[in-house]
Amino acid sequence: MRRPLLGDVGLLCLLAATWGGSFPATKIAVTHLSNTAVVTSRVVIGALFMGLLAWWAGHRLPADRDTWIKYAGIALTGNLLPFLLIAFGQRRIDAGLAAILMAVMPLTTLVLAHAFTADERLNARRVTGVLLGMAGIVTLVGVDALGGLGSDVVGQIAVAGAAVCYAVQTIIARHLRGSVPLVNAACVVGLTALMAMPLMLLEDLPPAPPTAAVMAILFLGLGSNGIAYAVFFRLVGTVGATFTANNNYLVPVAGVLWSALVLSERPSVRALVALALILAGIAIAHWRPGNKA
C-alpha cells in the first residue's frame, strides 16, 4: 500500500459521485419500470461489463465451493435485496432522502463488526458515534412518525433496511481471502444477475421505457455496478480500505447534490440537520488519533 496521491482523491470523488448518482437514477427508472425490471436490468448490464473486464485482464474464476458460498451471500445481501428495497423505497421518498438514509450503513457495520469479528470491538467513542447517528435518523424520520407508519415512513424503513443489508455484506466480505478484487466483483454481480433474472418470469414483459429511463438504467448498470466497482477495488488495492472508506462521508452528500441538480429536489432543514448528525456520528466512530490514511 502507498500513501494517497491527488489522483486517488480524484478517484474517490468519482466513486462518491457515481454511487451518489444512483439515487436520482433509480428514482427516474422506477417511475417508468417495475422494481424487478430495474434491478434485473442494472445487474445484468453490470455483470456483462464486469465479466468482460475480468476476462480482458486475464483472470480466472475461483474453484473452491466456500468462496462461491460467500459470493452468493454477498450477492444476496449486498446487491439483490438492497437494490429491491431501494427501488421500493424510492417510489415513496425523494432520492436525496434515500441518499441520506444510506449513511446508516457504516454505523450498522460498527455494531455488526462488534458481534461477529474479534478485532473491531465497540468502545466509548464508537458508541457515541452510533448514538449520534441514530439521533440523526430519528431527526430525519421525525418523532411524529412513531404515532403511525405512513407511506413515507415505510419507504424510509425500506431504504434503511438496504443500508443494513450493505453492512451485512461488509461483514461477509471480510472473510474473503486470496481472490483478486476484480474477480470478486465480477462473480458477485454475475450471481446477482442469475438470482434476479427468474424474478422477471413472475411479471409481464414491461413496455418499452422512455429514453430517460433507459439512460438511468445504463448509468446504474455501467456506472454503479461497473465503473464504480472497478474504481472501488482499485483504490482498496493501492491505497487501502481506510482511505477508500471515506466515500461513506461523500456518497450521501453527492446523492443530495445530484438529486437537487437532476430532479430539482430541495432537502428540508430537518433533512440537512439529520445529514450533519449522521456524518458527525460516522466521523467520531471512525476517528483514530494519529491516523492520516
C-alpha positions in Angstrom: 0.0 0.0 0.0 1.1 3.6 -0.7 0.0 7.0 0.6 -2.9 8.5 -1.3 -2.0 10.9 -4.1 -4.0 13.7 -5.7 -5.2 11.2 -8.4 -6.5 8.9 -5.7 -8.5 11.8 -4.2 -10.0 12.4 -7.6 -10.9 8.7 -8.0 -12.6 8.8 -4.5 -14.7 11.8 -5.6 -15.6 9.9 -8.8 -16.6 6.9 -6.8 -18.8 9.0 -4.5 -20.3 10.9 -7.4 -21.2 7.6 -9.2 -22.7 5.9 -6.2 -24.4 9.2 -5.1 -25.9 9.5 -8.6 -27.5 6.1 -8.3 -30.3 7.6 -6.2 -31.7 10.0 -8.7 -31.1 7.4 -11.5 -33.2 4.8 -9.5 -35.9 7.4 -8.9 -36.2 8.0 -12.7 -36.1 4.3 -13.5 -38.8 3.2 -11.0 -41.1 5.9 -12.4 -41.4 4.0 -15.6 -40.4 0.4 -14.8 -41.2 -2.1 -12.1 -38.8 -2.7 -9.2 -37.9 -6.1 -10.6 -37.2 -4.8 -14.1 -35.0 -2.0 -12.8 -32.9 -4.3 -10.6 -32.6 -7.1 -13.2 -31.6 -4.7 -15.9 -28.9 -3.0 -13.9 -27.3 -6.2 -12.6 -27.3 -7.9 -16.0 -25.6 -4.9 -17.6 -23.2 -4.7 -14.7 -22.4 -8.4 -14.8 -21.7 -8.3 -18.5 -19.4 -5.3 -18.1 -17.5 -6.7 -15.1 -17.3 -10.2 -16.6 -15.7 -8.8 -19.8 -13.3 -6.6 -17.8 -12.1 -9.6 -15.7 -11.8 -11.7 -18.9 -9.8 -9.0 -20.6 -7.5 -8.7 -17.6 -6.8 -12.5 -17.9 -8.2 -13.5 -14.5 -9.7 -17.0 -13.8 -12.7 -17.9 -11.6 -12.0 -19.4 -8.2 -12.7 -23.2 -7.9 -13.4 -23.8 -4.2 -17.0 -24.1 -3.0 -16.5 -22.0 0.2 -15.6 -18.9 -1.9 -18.7 -19.3 -4.0 -20.9 -19.6 -1.0 -19.5 -16.3 0.3 -20.1 -14.8 -3.2 -23.7 -15.9 -3.0 -24.1 -14.4 0.4 -22.6 -11.1 -0.7 -24.8 -11.1 -3.9 -27.9 -11.6 -1.9 -27.2 -9.1 0.9 -25.1 -6.6 -1.0 -26.9 -6.4 -4.3 -30.3 -8.2 -4.8 -32.0 -7.4 -1.5 -30.8 -3.8 -1.1 -31.5 -3.0 -4.8 -35.1 -4.2 -4.4 -35.5 -2.3 -1.1 -34.1 0.9 -2.6 -36.3 0.6 -5.7 -39.3 0.0 -3.4 -38.4 2.9 -1.1 -37.7 5.4 -3.8 -41.3 5.1 -5.1 -42.3 6.8 -1.8 -39.5 9.1 -0.9 -37.1 11.6 -2.5 -33.8 10.5 -3.9 -31.9 12.9 -1.7 -33.6 11.5 1.4 -32.7 7.9 0.3 -29.0 9.0 -0.1 -29.0 10.4 3.5 -30.5 7.2 4.9 -27.8 5.2 3.2 -25.4 6.7 5.8 -26.9 4.2 8.2 -24.6 1.6 6.6 -21.2 2.4 8.3 -22.9 2.9 11.7 -24.6 -0.5 11.4 -21.4 -2.1 10.3 -19.8 -1.0 13.5 -22.4 -2.8 15.6 -22.3 -6.0 13.5 -18.5 -6.0 13.5 -18.6 -5.9 17.3 -20.8 -9.0 17.3 -19.1 -11.0 14.5 -15.5 -10.0 14.4 -12.7 -10.1 17.0 -10.7 -7.0 16.0 -13.4 -4.3 15.7 -14.9 -4.0 19.2 -17.2 -1.2 20.2 -15.7 1.4 22.7 -17.0 4.6 24.2 -16.0 6.7 21.2 -17.7 4.3 18.7 -20.8 4.0 20.8 -21.0 7.8 20.9 -20.8 7.9 17.1 -23.5 5.3 16.7 -25.8 7.1 19.1 -25.2 10.4 17.3 -26.0 8.7 14.0 -29.2 7.2 15.5 -30.2 10.7 16.7 -29.8 11.8 13.1 -32.1 9.1 11.8 -34.7 10.0 14.4 -34.4 13.6 13.4 -34.8 12.6 9.7 -37.8 10.3 10.2 -39.4 12.5 12.8 -40.8 11.7 16.2 -44.3 12.2 14.9 -43.8 9.1 12.7 -43.9 7.0 15.9 -47.6 7.6 16.0 -48.3 5.6 12.9 -46.4 4.3 9.8 -47.4 6.2 6.7 -46.2 5.5 3.1 -43.2 7.9 3.5 -42.0 6.1 6.7 -42.4 2.7 5.1 -40.2 3.9 2.2 -37.6 5.3 4.7 -37.5 2.0 6.5 -37.0 0.1 3.2 -34.0 2.2 2.3 -32.6 2.0 5.8 -33.1 -1.8 5.6 -31.0 -1.7 2.4 -28.2 0.1 4.3 -28.3 -2.7 6.9 -28.0 -5.3 4.1 -24.9 -3.5 2.9 -23.5 -3.7 6.4 -24.1 -7.4 6.5 -22.4 -7.7 3.1 -19.3 -5.9 4.5 -19.0 -8.5 7.3 -19.3 -11.4 4.9 -16.7 -9.8 2.5 -14.2 -9.5 5.4 -13.9 -13.3 5.2 -12.9 -13.4 1.5 -9.2 -14.3 1.3 -6.8 -14.7 -1.6 -9.1 -13.7 -4.5 -8.4 -10.9 -7.0 -10.7 -8.0 -6.2 -11.9 -7.6 -9.8 -12.8 -11.3 -9.9 -14.7 -10.9 -6.6 -16.7 -8.1 -8.1 -17.4 -9.9 -11.4 -18.6 -13.1 -9.6 -20.8 -11.3 -7.1 -22.5 -9.2 -9.8 -22.8 -12.2 -12.0 -24.5 -14.2 -9.3 -26.8 -11.3 -8.6 -27.9 -11.3 -12.2 -28.6 -15.1 -12.0 -30.7 -14.5 -8.9 -32.6 -11.6 -10.3 -33.5 -12.9 -13.8 -36.0 -15.6 -12.6 -37.9 -12.8 -10.8 -38.8 -11.4 -14.3 -40.8 -14.6 -15.0 -43.2 -13.6 -12.3 -44.4 -10.5 -14.1 -45.4 -9.4 -17.6 -42.9 -8.1 -20.1 -42.5 -4.4 -19.3 -43.4 -1.9 -22.1 -40.6 -0.1 -23.9 -39.3 2.6 -21.4 -38.7 6.2 -22.4 -35.2 7.4 -23.1 -34.8 8.9 -19.7 -35.4 5.5 -18.0 -33.0 3.8 -20.5 -30.3 6.2 -19.7 -30.9 5.8 -16.0 -30.6 2.0 -16.3 -27.4 2.3 -18.3 -26.0 4.6 -15.6 -26.9 2.2 -12.9 -25.5 -0.9 -14.8 -22.3 0.6 -16.2 -21.7 3.2 -13.5 -22.9 2.0 -10.1 -22.4 -1.8 -10.9 -19.5 -1.4 -13.3 -17.2 1.6 -13.2 -17.8 2.3 -9.5 -16.8 -1.3 -8.6 -13.6 -1.0 -10.7 -12.7 2.3 -9.1 -13.5 0.9 -5.6 -11.3 -2.2 -5.9 -8.5 -0.2 -7.5 -8.4 2.2 -4.5 -8.7 -0.7 -2.0 -5.8 -2.5 -3.7 -3.5 0.6 -4.0 -4.1 2.9 -1.1 -6.1 0.6 1.3 -9.6 0.3 2.7 -9.3 3.0 5.3 -8.8 5.7 2.7 -11.5 4.2 0.4 -14.0 4.1 3.3 -14.0 7.9 3.2 -16.6 7.5 0.4 -19.1 6.9 3.3 -18.9 10.6 4.1 -19.2 11.7 0.5 -21.9 9.5 -1.0 -24.9 10.9 1.0 -23.7 14.5 0.2 -23.3 13.6 -3.5 -26.7 12.0 -3.5 -28.3 15.1 -2.2 -26.5 17.3 -4.7 -27.3 15.1 -7.7 -31.0 15.0 -6.6 -31.1 18.7 -6.4 -29.5 19.1 -9.8 -31.3 16.3 -11.7 -34.7 16.2 -10.0 -34.8 19.7 -8.6 -35.4 18.3 -5.1 -34.8 20.7 -2.2 -33.9 19.0 1.0 -35.7 20.2 4.1 -33.9 21.9 7.0 -34.6 18.7 9.1 -33.0 16.5 6.4 -29.9 18.7 6.4 -29.7 18.6 10.2 -30.1 14.9 10.1 -27.3 14.6 7.5 -25.0 16.6 9.7 -25.7 14.4 12.7 -25.2 11.2 10.8 -21.9 12.3 9.2 -20.7 13.6 12.5 -21.5 10.2 14.1 -19.6 8.4 11.3 -16.6 10.7 11.8 -16.5 10.2 15.6 -17.0 6.4 15.3 -14.2 6.0 12.8 -11.7 8.6 14.0 -8.4 7.3 15.2 -5.8 9.5 16.8 -2.8 9.9 14.5 -4.4 8.1 11.6 -3.6 10.0 8.4 -4.7 7.4 5.8 
